[in-house]
């Protein structure tokens, strides 16, 4: 999968400009009511980019930010499976790079049950090596583990804050069948 395809799929889930005061990502302080309510556009949030003019963000600007700050940071060109690439990218956009990396590390640790990776949220050479191994050995198992741990993280978020309940159905659209 190319970055462009993953970008188009994720932007399709994220949508255009929104200014939901109940979404912490819409606030420049990263918490509801903290900072300025600037909103999100194409999934680019005021919390992640507090100095950016979110409302006037172009699709080209979003493309550049996603490539530099998500795709490249997650080292997705090193992952030899398109579905795994897309899943890690979309999870990084929706939950943050560190969460996406931890979900990958947790998934690998679940599949191997020995010689565990540190679940530190950083994509280093060991994480890439093991991700490549699982993409070649059993990419469906890795993909399903990624989705399972993604669901667990959504559940944890929803339990902590009742306002998140309104986002649960949208989050479920991000958990997909491997065969799609």
N, C-alpha and C positions, 0 to 999 in steps of 0.2 A: 504494500500500500504506500502510496505517496503521501507526503505531508498534506498536499492539496486536498486529497480525498478525505483524509481524517479531519482536516479543518472544515470542509464543507459539511460533513456529517455532524460535527459538534456544533457549529454555528446554527445548523438547522434545529438542533435541540435547544440551544440557548435563546435564539430569537433576537429581535431588535431591542430598541431602547425600552427600559422599564425603570420605574422609580418606586419600588415597594418599600415603604418605611419599616416593614416587619422583617426585611432581609438584611442581615448584618453586612453583607457584601455591598450593599448600596450606600453605605456610610463610609466616609473617608477615614474614620477611626476604627473601622472593622467591627464595631459593636453597635447594636441598635441604639440610636439616639446620641451617638458619640461622633463628633465631627460634623461634616456637611453631608446632607442627603443629595448625592450626585447621581445615583443609579448605576445601572449596568447596561451595556450594549454589546451584542454579539458574545456575551459571556465575560467581557472585560469589565471588571468591577472597580468601583471607587475605592474599596478597601485595599485592593492590590495596587492600584494606580491612582493614589489620592490627588496627584497634581495634573492628571490628564483631564481634558475636556471630554467627558464621557458622552454627553449628548451629541456632540458634533464629530465623534469618532467615525472615521471612514472604514469600510471593509478592508481596504488595503492596509491601513494602519493596524487593524486588528490582526490581519494575516501576518504582518511583520512581528508583532508582539508575541503571537502564539508560536511562531517558528523559533524565535530567539529565546523566549522565556519559558517555554513549555517543551516543545518537541526536542530542541537541542539540549536543554538541561537534563531531560529524561534519557538522552542518548538513544532515541528511538530508531535512528538509522542503523544501529547495531543489532536490533531485534529482528530476526529473520522470519517473522510471522505477522502478516498484515492484521489479523484480528487482534492479536496481542498488542501490536503497536497502537491500533485504534483505541482499544480498551484503556491502555495506560495513558494515552493522550487525553481522552475524554474524562477519565477519572482525575487526572491532574488539573484539568480546567475546572471541573466541578468541585473538587475537594482540596485542591492544592497539590503542588509537586511533591512535598514531603509525604502527604497521605498516599498518593499514588505509588511512590517508591516503597513505602512501608507495606502496602497491600501486595506489591510484587514480592517483596522479601518474605512476607508472611506466607504467601501462596507457595513459594519455593520451599520454605521450611516445612510446610504441611505435606507437600509431596515427597520430600526426602526423609523427614523424621530422623535426621542425623547430620552431623557436621553443619550445624545451622549458620545461616547468615545473621549478622547483626541487623536487627530491625531498626536501623538508624535513620531511615528516610533519605538516604543519599545513594545515588546510583554510582557505584564504583566498579572497578574491574571484576571483583568476585560476583557481584550481583549480575553484571552483564554476562559473565561466563556461565553462570547457572541458568540464567534466562535463556540463553542461546541453547544450552543443553536441553532444557525442557521444551523449547520450541521445536527442536529436532526430534526429541524422543516421543513426546505426547503433547502437542500443542492444545488439543481439546481439553485435557486435564488441567493444564495451566490456565487456560482461558476460563474454565468453569470455576477454578479456585479463585481467580481474580474477581469474578462476579460474586461469588459467595462472600468473600471478605468485604467487598464493596457493599453488599447488602447489610452485613453486620455493622459496618460503619454508619450507614444511613439509619439503621435502627438505633444505634447509640446516640446519634444526633437528635433523633425524634424523641427519645425518652427524656433527654435533658431539657428540651424546650418545647412546650406545647404549641407554640406558633409554627414550628417546623411541620406539624401535622398537615398543614395545607400544601406542603411541597411533596408529600410522600408519593402520590401517584406519578408526578413528573419524574421523581427519582427512579421509580420502577421502570420507566422507559429507557433508562440508561443501562439496565441489566438485561442483556440480550442472549438469545439462543446462539450457540456457536455456529450452527448451520446457516444462519442468516447471511 
